[in-house]
Amino acid sequence: MGYGRSDPTRRQFLTLGGAAAAASLMPLPGLAALPRGEPLHGLSAFGELGYPPDFERFDYGNPDAPKGGTFNFQPPNWAFNQSPQSFDTLNSFVLRGTGPLRAELAHDSLMVRALDEPDAVYGLLAESVTISPDGNRFTFHLRPEARWHDGKPVTADDLVATYTLFRSPEAHPALSQPLNELVEAIAENDRTFTLVYSGRQSDRAILNAATYPVVQKAHFDNHPFDGSQMIAPAGSGPYAVSRFEAGVFVEYGRVDDYWAADLPVNRGFSHFDRIRIDYYRERQSAFEAFKKGSTLYREEFTSKVWATEYDFPALNEGRIVKRTFPREKYAAMQAWAVNLRRERLADRRVREAIASCFDFEWTREILFYGAYERSQSPFEGSDFVATGLPGADELALLEPWRGQIPDEAFGEAVVQPVSDGSGRDRALLANAARLLRDAGWRNDSGLLVNDKGKTLTLEMMVRDEVFVRVNQPFVENMRAIGIDATIRLVDPSQFEARLRDFDFDMVGTARSLGATPTGESLELLFSSRAAATKGGDNLPGTADPAVDHLIALAGEAKDRGEYTIVMRALDRVLRARRDWIPNWHAANHRVAYWDMFGFSENKPDYGFPVERLWWYDKDKAKAIGRA
């Protein structure tokens, strides 16, 4: 199961490229030491580019795959500025409203990420990028053949409009906040565009900015940039919105004369003629639609359904395939955010007590059918997860903050308590009660109150009935020690609105931070500045100078070894603060699909955009009666 919206790194609008001939890794210097003043075909956080300037295609696609057919699926549980249950605008770039999934299919970007490398980007709209001697100016040379869907050329003026709009108050914070240190966007001429930074940006800020979707200036000269109109922004990408019904479905049709179809970064992708996404208000309705073949692909996020309900005719007859695919190799977080903006939740001991009430061991066996592992870190699944005692290098980063950060950051890395699996571990609940007493809460007729007579209340906000079932035992344990805990199920639009306004006590969320989170990505989730930005991802409201300092150091790291040390120190501090309560994670994607698709088993390590990688197999479709 997952929660909430996606993290800044994964949710960047990726425009995939094609499949490349094998190329050995080239031992290049880090981004800060890359050649200045000469055109570069790609950038990487630490200079490790897997593809040379003359590469033909990426390795993980298939240029020989047939074109045609429809890929129809249901939204996952997380998405950037998107809901799995509805959408009410076609402009996914703004804070207002909820956009449809996969809007990025219609939009190209200056550069695109290679999904078989941890942090490399290569030119799409830009045929090259040149870095100034001081490292603060990035000049992109646009491809002369780049075209909008209406046939007009993509120009530097469009790029200026794009980055100006994305820095505006109407833009979603996931786009605007990483541009805080962007000083200027300049059109040098029609085909030359420059981004100028202040010098305070992280060394890898450009890796995010270069992968932003590009929008057409002429479109927003004639339409407001506020999400108020149900009009799709003009694009230049491989697909365009062809049909939609607000909150029900959206279809993207493949652009037959797509200008970049044969570029190295695109060769071997975008095989389907049509990509359709269907929205359902309820999980069970969505599942029934899949069983009947109304939708063709489903990633399952509910362990109970995966374990007990995949027993129906189409599956038993072999027309549907049920299998797993390995998860990506990047840092991911699934956790509850406890809102520190609420005075009663601001004491770290209160948050630790709340965490002690969650019996993962019981939940895993009884509710999850053994399907999940316990999460401990906001960087789960990566090398950035701290273990044991801090090493000398980590201590050197932490010592200046002794007395200002929790003492636990200097000891064994904080881990979540392990229960006896009974569902109500008396020892853990007794420890939670002690923590609450130490924080100044006393029991008054079964409820905890403070010295002002205020009751310790906690409302857990969810947007799906399945989370009520999963979280109810957690809530009951909190009530057992005197917390007036409740679950509030709200509809998708109210859920998103309350998240934007930080109007909640506690909420579950999932984030994917990528293989090399940039300083700007980390700021979105954990920085003091983000804590004060409505609509941002710092849901707990973490505002800690030590965290801010470590985020800055991560952005300045010159090699992966140094970066890993900083990230582990940051992990220790975040876990010791207990602003987030890590819950669980899965090792694989659990997927079911009607057996009418082809794909390569060579899945890339850093992304799984099925609708771009797979293709329609008419022989398979004919064999199951779905031709």
C-alpha positions, 0 to 999 in steps of 0.5 A: 500500500502507498499513500499520498503524492510522489516525491520531487525526484520521481515526480519530475516530468520524465520524458523517456528516451530510446534504448541504447547500444551498450556503452561502458561507464566513462570515469568523468569528474563530478559535475562541479569539475566538468569541462567549462565553456564547451558543449556537453551531451549530458550531465551527471551528479558525479560525472559518471555518464554511461552513454558517449556523445554519439550513442544511438539509443538507451539500452532498456527499450526496443526500437523493433517493437510494433506500434499500435494498440491501447494501454489502459490502466488505473492510477497508482496510489501516489502521483505528483499533484495528482489523485488516484481517484479523480482530477479536476484540471488538465494543468498539472503544473499549478497548486490549484486543483488536481491534475491527471496522471501522465500529463508529462507525456505531452511535454518535452524537456530540455534533458531527460533522465536515463533510467539505467543510471542513478543520476544522468540526464541527456539532451532532448530539446537541447542538443547540448549544454555549456557550463560557465566558468563559475558554474552558475550559468547553463546555456542550452543549445536547442535543436532546430527541428524541435516543434510544438504539436501545432507545428510551430518551432520551440524557441528560447522564448518558450523556455523563458516563459516556462521557467518564469511561470514555474517560479510564479505563486500559482505554480506547484511548490514541487516546481517552484521551490527547486528554482529558489536560487534561479536568478534569471532565464534568458533567451540569447536568441531563438535557439540559445537559452540560459539559466542563471543561478545565484551561486547558492544553489546545490551543485546538482540543482540543474539536474532537476531544472533541466528535466522540467516540462516545457510549455508553450508561451503562446498558449499561456499568453491566451490562457490563465496559468491557474488551473481554472480552465479544463484545457490541456496546455500545448505540448511538444511531446510524444503524446497529446490529450485526445479525449477526457471526462473530468474525474473519469478518464483521460486519453493520450493519443500518440503524435504521428509526426512527433519531431523527436521520435528518432532521437537517441533518447527516444528511440524504442519508446512510445509504442502504444497508439493510445494511453488511457487512464481510468479513475475510480472513486473506490478500490473495489470498483477499480478491481472489478473493472480490471477483472472484466477487462475494462482496464488492462493493467493494474499495480496492486497496493493492497496486500489483502487483495493480492493474497486473497482476491486474485482468484477469478475466471480470467486469471485462472484461464491464463488470460491475465498474468499475475507477477512481480517486478523488482522495485527501483534502486532509489531512496524511498520513504513511506511514513506517517507525518505528525504535524508539529504545527499542532502544539500538542504534537510538537514534543518529540516524546509525544511523537515517539509515544505515538509510534510505539502504539503501532504494532507492525509485527501483528499488522504484517501477519494479520492484515498484510499476509506477510507481504511487507517489511518494516521501514526505518528511514526516509531513505529506505532501499538506498545506501543512505540508511544509517546503521549502528553507531556513527562513524568518525566522518558522520560524527564530525558532521554531527558534533557541531550540533550537539545539544541542538539535535536529539542525543539519539542522533549520536548513538545507534541509529534509531529504529522503530520498536519491535512488538511481541506480535500480539497486537497490543504489546503491554511493554510498548504501551507502558513505555508510550504512557511513560513518555507521555507522562514525561511530556506533561500529560496526565490521565483524567478519566481515561483521557490524557490532558495537560496542565491547561486541561486540554485533551491530547487529541489526534485525528489520522486523515485517510482518503480510502476505506482500506486505510481505515481497516489498516489503521484502526488497530493503531488508533485503538492502541493509542486510545488504550493509553489515553490519546483521544485518537480517531480516523477521518476518511475524507474525499480526494478533493478534501484530502488534497486541499487539507494537505495543501493547507497542512490542516491535519494532525497525522497523515500517511504518505509515500515518497520516492526520492531517486537514486541521488536526491538533490539538495533541492529535492531534500529541501522540499521534504525536510527544510525550514523554508519548505515547512512554511510553504503551503502545498509543499511536501514538508508535511510535519513542518520540520524546521531545524538548522542542523537539518538545513545545514546537512541538506546544504552539505549534501548539495555541495558533496563532490563525490558519491562517498562524501555524499553518502556520509552526509546523507547518513548523518542527515538520516540519523538526525531525521530519525532521531527527531521522529517527525516522521513515523516510518511504517512499511515497504515492499520489495517488488511491484505487484502487477497483474495485466491482461496477457496482450503485451510485450516487454523486455525483462531488462527492466531499468533500475531507476524507473518503471514507466510501463506505458512507455516501455511495453507494447501491444502484441496482437498475437497474444491479444488474439489468443485471449480473445482481445484482438 
